[in-house]
Amino acid sequence: MADRDTLPLPLEVRDRLAELELELSEGDITQKGYEKKRSKLIGAFLPKAPGKGMDPSVPHERRTPVTPGSSSRYHRRRSSGSRDERYRSDVHTEAVQAALAKQKERGKMAVPMPSKRRSLVVQSSMDAYTPPGEEHIGHQDTSSGSEEEGSMQGEGTPTSSQGSINMENWISRAIHGSTTSSTTSSSSTQSGGSGAASRLADVMGQTHLGKSENHSTPPDVTSYTTDSIQVERPQGSTTASRATPKYGNAELMETGDGVPVGGRVSAKIQQLVNTLKRPKRPPLREFFVDDFEELLEVQQPDPNQPKAEGAQMLAMRGEQLGVVTNWPPSLEAALQRWGTISPKAPCLTTMDTNGKPLYILTYGKLWVRSMKVAYNILHKLGSKQEPMVRPGDRVALVFPNNDPAAFMVAFYGCLLAELVPVPIEVPLTRKDAGSQQIGFLLGSCGVTVALTSDACHKGLPKSTTGEIPQFKGWPKLLWFVTESKHLSKPPRDWFPHIKDANNDTAYIEYKTCKDGSVLGVTVMRLALLTHCQALTQSCGYTEAETIVNVLDFKKDVGLWHGILTSVMNMMHVISIPYSLMKVNPLSWIQKVCQYKAKVACVKSRDMHWALVAHKDQRDINLSSLRMLVVADGSNPWSISSCDAFLNVFQSKGLKPEVICPCASSPEALTVAIRRPTDDSNQPPGRGVLSMQGLSHGVIRVDSEEKLSVLTLQDVGTAMPGALMCVVKPDGVPQLCKTDEIGELCVCSVATGTSYYGLSGMTKNTFEVFPMNSVGAPISEYPFTRTGLLGFVGPGGLCFIAGKMDGLMVVGGRRHNADDIVATALAVEPMKFVYRGRIAVFSITVLHDERIVVVAEQRPDSTEEDSFQWMSRVLQAIDGIHQVGVYCLALVPSNTLPKTPLGGIHLSESKQLFLEGSLHPCNVLMCPHTCVTNLPKPRQKQPEIGPASVMVGNLVSGKRIAQASGRDLGQMEDNDQFLFLSEVLQWRAQTTPDHVLYTLLNSRGTIASSLSCVQLHKRAEKIATMLAERGHLQDGDHVALVYPPGIDLIAAFYGCLYAGCVPITVRPPHPQNIATTLPTVKMIVEVSRSACMMTTAVICKLLRSKEASAAVDVRTWPPVLDTDDLPKKKPPLLYKPSNPDTLAYLDFSVSTTGMLAGVKMSHTATSAFCRSIKLQCELYPSREVAICLDPYCGLGFVIWCLCSVYSGHQSILIPPSELEVNPALWLLAVSQYKVRDTFCSYSVMELCTKGLGLQTESLKSRGLDLSRVRTCVVVAEERPRIALTQSFSKLFKDLGLHPRAVSTSFGCRVNLAICLQPHRLGKLADQGTSGPDPTTVYVDMRALRHDRVRLVERGSPHSLPLMESGKILPGVRIIIANPETKGPLGDSHLGEIWVCSGHNASGYFTVYGDEALQSDHFNSRLSFGDTQTIWARTGYLGFLRRTELTDASGERHDALYVVGALDEAMELRGMRYHPIDIETSVIRTHKSITECAVFTWTNLLVVVVELDGSEQEALDLVPLVTNVVLEEHYLIVGVVVVVDIGVIPINSRGEKQRMHLRDGFLADQLDPIYVAYNM
């Protein structure tokens, strides 16, 4: 304490300060209150603080560097109250701080803080943000600032806070004494630089700033706190201080390179990218793996890793079990003896919550009542002939933790009745963590009766009829209350049958495994008795001793000492319930004093609680204790509690040799216990082991670093009469060497004998025969595995280093969950984690275990605090254990599932984490550092070049991937026309009244229709209008802005009649003008339209206020309203002469956000219509239903052109009408008995989602789809197989043939390459039955390497692909390598090239980059057939010969489209298609409705739409990261959680990922949460 005397403070002030700090550590006062009182106390003794207008550029050196080293002893003890003391160790705390300091010196890059929507921040920490100005010092506990690594205090703001900060620093310097900060200053002045910048760099452990003053500071991405930080710039300008912690203000920031970027996200991403540029671990060795199984990197064992070198260990034998003559032959016999000889002797005293004795159970009462219970269970349940329970049956004991007396009576009642008690926890609620698993245990044990106390029975949840409902997973139980008043007295002649202990089962103790399943360990009567004898001998129990028990009396040490051994020796047990400990943690020590107890059974937690609370007690005397049994003494972290407890209580009469840690497990009962010696000179065993060694399973005493060591205490020697050895934890049970860690095994009568009903697991655990090095068993008797990891040290002392259940094997090294918990809890500020409520477990991702840390944070912590604490924990664990944490999650306080005694229910927490229902409020994922076993990045192989021999159609032994549709065949009468306008005139003359078009409205009635002659006349009038009002020349471009319908068709033919070139444009959406109108404007401008034609309604819309707000309306070309047409017909219709001139322009926005217009000549248009006519067998007598958008691609051609060319009737259904009436399209198909129909994916999705539950009602309305032969989805993407299949399944009941549904494929260079399935009739003739033959399953891993490998359905990594329809007549296809332009074999994925009469003739663009795209329309192969001119589709795909033959008997070639080339992402040298990753992501959690992925620099960004509460947002981050790693071997860089509808989708139902990417980079998505994976 000397270091505090540097400031002359009076003694009473110092005492008052100490009290204040204690209050703070126990949470009795708030941080704010503490600071206020503290400054008041010391205010008088301080030199005056400098004035307010202090110059912000005061050099850093004058302020004391406040960093870890200066944490004085005094502080350490004070801060101890806040974390789970089981894990307390000063050495460890220092180690953690040193590790963090080391990390800092390395100068690691800072990682960007996740950004969170304001509403989320508010929900997760209500009081986290104080408005600026209310609090001077932000939220730092500056008194312990020394422990908080320069706790980022605002220095630059010239306000009064400046003074108070300085004052605070000054005080803490004075109190801690400058002597202690020798180590400190070095780490903080290391990074030189100026003012707050270096402080910031320090806190965040940022890039190592040089010594020179002239540096550009890294972006301040973390100070969204009230205290603003001012960073000095070389120019002398300072950044504006941020007053409010406002989220979502995209100010201009600078990235690390000093380039200004707009928006917070961008700066963070830039910073993250910089982080990733410096790989932390050495990069993987790169070479190309030709094998399809992309080999995951296997961790190569480090040649320098420590190996065990000791001799083989020998089995250790405990001392002889000396049977004393008067020991009873069984426990029931002991009870009978004491109950009759000394009935007045106290057996058990129970306490109420005030610590007053509630009830004393004497041996007489215990004996009488147990007999009564035994008699009633055996004789009063069921009938005389058919009793409900017979001897040997299992019975559940359900008693609360504060009623040991009732439990004891019931337990002994069962023993007397020869029943097997199964003690379990009280199921408080139906959702109690783990209670379902306990139900399974009861079911498997065949339990039908549950014994309980009156109070407990009243407290159980009841149904309205007063019955106790059946708990989830529980068998049907009869509840039996054991209170005497409810029972009838046994008759005089009835007496329980008391036998000597035998091999019948005495009781079953439940055990929860690592995975949450519950097993029942059976203990035989003989084992029970022998165990009591062994405990009596090793603990030296004598008759009538008093013992204080704080442990759970239903199982483990509490049961063995406090219920069983105590009765054998007629001892008096004082039972302290958990509820009393919560109110008064000192209660057990007070009872030891009050009753002069000789023995106490506690856990290290109880010792820690006593330490925190002992200050108020004056008259404690522990000299009566001869033995303090520490039940969890085998936890490596109990040693610090034991030491600290001894330190404090040695002065109160506690003798050092009294502390007796013991090791136990449900299977082996007590494994070892330290004996209470009288000889206090012999110090207990200590082992200081290197963590590095332990992780390799080797014992190395001490390490050079002194940082990562684990100090263990011995747990005494083996039990009397037992043989103990250590075997390798996995594989054959071979004995370990003396310097090797393994699993302890025990051979003794006193162990469990089996897991009830599980013979396989029993064999592996209870019937183990350890082998020596030559493979011979060391004993003829079986050993029992204890589940404890450790070793036997010198003198036969056992040391336990951890549990098998807590073992995590990461990258071939073993880590113990408890050790990692301890490290996390030693990170400053220790107060951060709520009372040490922290869970550590591992999950398996990508064939290795990954460590997950989940902690409950204090309710008052800010985002900033959380993030800083998390970063430090990661660094500390990395520094001390040399292992990366995969995921660190913080949850609000009191939300982790609890066990009945208040601990954390680990397996349940893990379950919640994996199913995404943990609802964390902060998540940090670090896959980049942990996942080191990714497949090697691919290096491209040189493709086959022209030098390889071309033999016929073979490329180096593979068939060249090429295919073609059938020939166009003979001309028919309308095929001689080269121009569509001529076809229409011909039809108007020959079949004037034949109806071509029928338009339906949302009610399904005909809105309007057009016959050949009506269309002709209408088109003539429009042509007149164009000539007269528009004054247009031949070849002028006209934009047609119409809703889907008949006006559009008439206007199109009107343009052809006038010799103009039409461009169809989707009209602006009246509810969304601001976003839709600019696209219209853009198309009109880019297409150089001389005028626009539209309806009166849209005319009005274009001139509205909203329109002028969105675009400059003055620059529109003239707008013609076709609703009032001139009456006269044109003098002369335009006769086109050259068929290669433009017929129309087709504009479309691609998924990558590019607006591309293609030129369609008259020749191509006619060829196109002819090809479709042949493929779909369209004739004037046919009717076709069309539900498509008529603005571009195949949709436009089918809507506007095909009917005129082929003469069939088109029933037009505008897709927008389906929003009002989803059944409209299908009802029309059924009503008009249509055989062929065309739709889009968005229409199909609308039907699937909107009509999913209405199929029955539609059936009753007469909807019948049995006549449909073909239902074609018009698309420009990979077929959406899931959607088409669910559509087919859903409407199968309404007569839809599953094979009627097919897709088409088109792109910009050729609007339709494939269309139409095989005729259903033909398929039926050939008798092909079974599933659709045109779906194949390919290996996704091979696809990434551009190879196609077919696999069976359901095999791992398989991806179903559906054929894109039959290749149109006159179309030739080849698959080419997009880079080398060489032809590919058909087992390769390549770009689809197409050669056809209806290819578009080029892009129409004003940007003059034709050269760039010219090869899209006229490319030649680099070798092979170098003459043909091909158009490149920009889509990747492959061809497959299928087993089907087409009409001409030819084998049919199917085209499979995999995805767009410019959407594909090149990552780690492999090609990924966004849709595959998105499909995986959508499957991970029920709340993810949509997902889109894109890359940014080298990061994969995943955007998910959340349908659920914002609290679920953070659950998605780990799940998304896991699934992408598992299924795609990729590490996600950023996960963005957004609201529904944020991912933009175009009219064809395709995701516009590039728009999304731009929105993300410009910070316009308003995300709920953005997580940056490190």
Disulfide bonds with the S-S distance in Angstrom:
none
